[in-house]
Amino acid sequence: MKRLSRYSLVAALALHVALIAALLYWSGWMVGALLSLPLLATLPGLLRARTYTAGWASMLLVFYIALLLSEGVAMPLRKPFAQALSVIAVLDFVSLVLFVRLSARERAALASQTESSAGAAH
């Protein structure tokens, strides 16, 4: 059986890196580095597939979504790029939440399998 949580983690990592790169491009190196610093802090935990890190990274993304949507409203010339970045941030959020939920479901299924196999051995 293929683990669906792996697919969502790969999608989350790709979207996370894309969001960081786009923020660096959009805001310039100095401001972009400051904006992407919290996202960079989550990368080591995401690379290790830690569900705790994915959980709080998803909460962090809510602020980026709000920032990008308000930037698009405040500055009409930057609206298309801000909306594109907010879509990337929303997809990143969804993939992180899916990773956490699917990982929990897979751990529960594995625990029930080991319990049933341990019970059968006695």
C-alpha positions in Angstrom: 0.0 0.0 0.0 1.3 3.4 -1.0 1.4 6.0 1.8 -0.7 8.9 0.8 0.9 11.1 3.4 4.2 10.9 1.5 2.6 12.4 -1.6 1.1 15.3 0.4 4.5 15.9 2.1 6.3 16.1 -1.2 3.6 18.5 -2.5 4.0 20.6 0.7 7.8 20.7 0.4 7.6 21.7 -3.3 5.0 24.4 -2.5 7.0 25.6 0.5 10.2 26.1 -1.5 8.3 27.7 -4.3 6.7 30.2 -1.9 10.1 31.0 -0.3 11.6 31.6 -3.8 8.7 33.7 -4.9 8.8 35.8 -1.8 12.5 36.4 -2.4 11.9 37.3 -6.0 8.9 39.5 -5.3 10.2 41.5 -2.3 13.9 41.7 -3.1 16.7 40.0 -1.3 16.6 41.9 2.0 12.9 42.1 2.6 12.3 38.8 1.0 14.8 37.1 3.3 13.0 38.6 6.3 9.6 37.5 5.0 10.7 34.0 4.3 12.8 33.5 7.5 9.9 31.8 9.4 9.2 29.5 6.4 12.9 28.6 6.2 12.8 27.7 9.9 10.2 25.0 9.2 12.1 23.3 6.4 14.3 21.0 8.6 11.3 19.6 10.4 9.4 19.2 7.2 12.3 17.4 5.5 12.3 15.0 8.5 8.5 14.5 8.0 7.6 15.7 11.5 3.9 16.1 11.9 4.3 18.6 14.7 6.3 20.9 12.5 3.8 20.5 9.7 1.0 21.4 12.1 2.5 24.7 13.2 3.8 25.5 9.7 0.2 25.3 8.5 -0.8 27.8 11.2 2.0 30.1 10.1 0.8 30.0 6.5 -2.5 31.6 7.5 -0.6 34.8 8.2 1.1 34.6 4.8 -2.2 34.1 3.1 -3.7 37.1 4.8 -0.6 39.2 4.1 -0.6 38.3 0.4 -4.3 38.9 -0.1 -4.2 42.3 1.7 -1.2 43.2 -0.4 -3.2 42.5 -3.5 -6.0 44.7 -2.4 -3.8 47.5 -1.2 -1.6 47.7 -4.3 -3.6 47.0 -7.5 -0.5 46.9 -9.7 0.9 43.9 -7.6 -2.5 42.2 -7.5 -1.9 39.4 -10.0 1.4 38.3 -8.5 0.0 38.6 -4.9 -3.0 36.4 -5.8 -0.7 33.8 -7.4 1.4 33.7 -4.3 -1.7 33.5 -2.1 -2.8 30.5 -4.2 0.6 28.8 -3.6 0.3 29.5 0.1 -3.2 28.1 0.2 -2.1 24.9 -1.6 0.8 24.6 0.8 -1.6 25.0 3.7 -3.9 22.3 2.4 -1.1 19.9 1.6 0.4 20.3 5.1 -3.0 19.7 6.8 -3.5 16.6 4.6 0.0 15.4 5.6 -0.9 15.7 9.3 -4.3 14.0 8.9 -3.1 11.2 6.7 -0.1 10.5 8.8 -2.3 10.2 11.9 -4.6 7.9 10.1 -1.7 5.7 8.8 -0.2 5.5 12.3 -3.6 4.4 13.7 -4.0 1.8 11.1 -0.5 0.5 11.7 -1.1 0.4 15.5 -4.3 -1.6 15.0 -2.6 -4.0 12.7 0.2 -4.6 15.2 -2.3 -5.1 18.1 -4.3 -7.6 16.1 -1.1 -9.5 15.1 0.2 -9.5 18.7 -3.2 -10.7 19.9 -3.2 -13.6 17.4 0.3 -14.6 18.5 -0.9 -15.3 22.1 
